[in-house]
């Protein structure tokens, strides 16, 4: 039995001889604060609602009119480590029917590239931003499903954009 216990110890196992108690179970993490828990539940419900009973996507041959034109978003970044206010930002997008787009913003940036919207499901659009050049540097592609919500807010690249 002693040899078996030594071998088990080498393997990281615990053998119980009957007089020993099993090791305590791993502790579970503290529950999230009620507001955070509710926020996560709402996000999960929204995601489920978006994908439950999805119809087949409609294939598109042109950029939908709902997306064309100028869009604006802005906000403030997170506060600094000493409580100083975060940096303000803005982004202005122009989505064009010829399959190109421009995004300008603050802090100072200009991005030009190609825009494709190959399919949609209701108010969700499969958006691809490719061949993106940001102030002379090549940016990676963006390929996501975006939402144009009932309030007319376009959720694109992690931003909430309005007309």
C-alpha positions, 0 to 999 in steps of 0.5 A: 500500500505504501508503494502505491501511495508513493506512486500516486503522489508522483502522479499527483493523485490522492489515495484514500485509506478510509481514515483520511478525508478527501481534499476540500472541493474547489471553491466557487468564485464569488457571485457577480454583483447584481448589476453586473450579473443582470447586465450579462444576463441581458446580453446573453438574452439579446444574443440568443434572441438574435440567433434563435430561429434565424431565417436564411440570409438574403444574398445581396448584390449592392450595399443596402440603402439603409447603410449608405451615407454618413454616420457619426459616433463619439464617446469617452475612453475609460478613466485613468488610474488616478481618476482623471477623465478618459480621452474623448473620441469621435468617428465619422463614417461615410459608406458609399454605393461604389463599395468604398468607405472612409472613416475619420476621427479624433484622435486624428485618424483617417481610414479608407477601404473597400466595403462589402455587404454580401448578405443580410438577415432582417436588420443585421448585415454581414459587413466586410471592410477590406483593403483598409489603409490608416494614415498610410499603414495597412489595417487588418480586415473587419468581417462581422455581422452588424445591427441597425437597431430600431432606434436607427443606431448602427453598431459597427466596429464596437461603436454606436453610430447615428446619422 
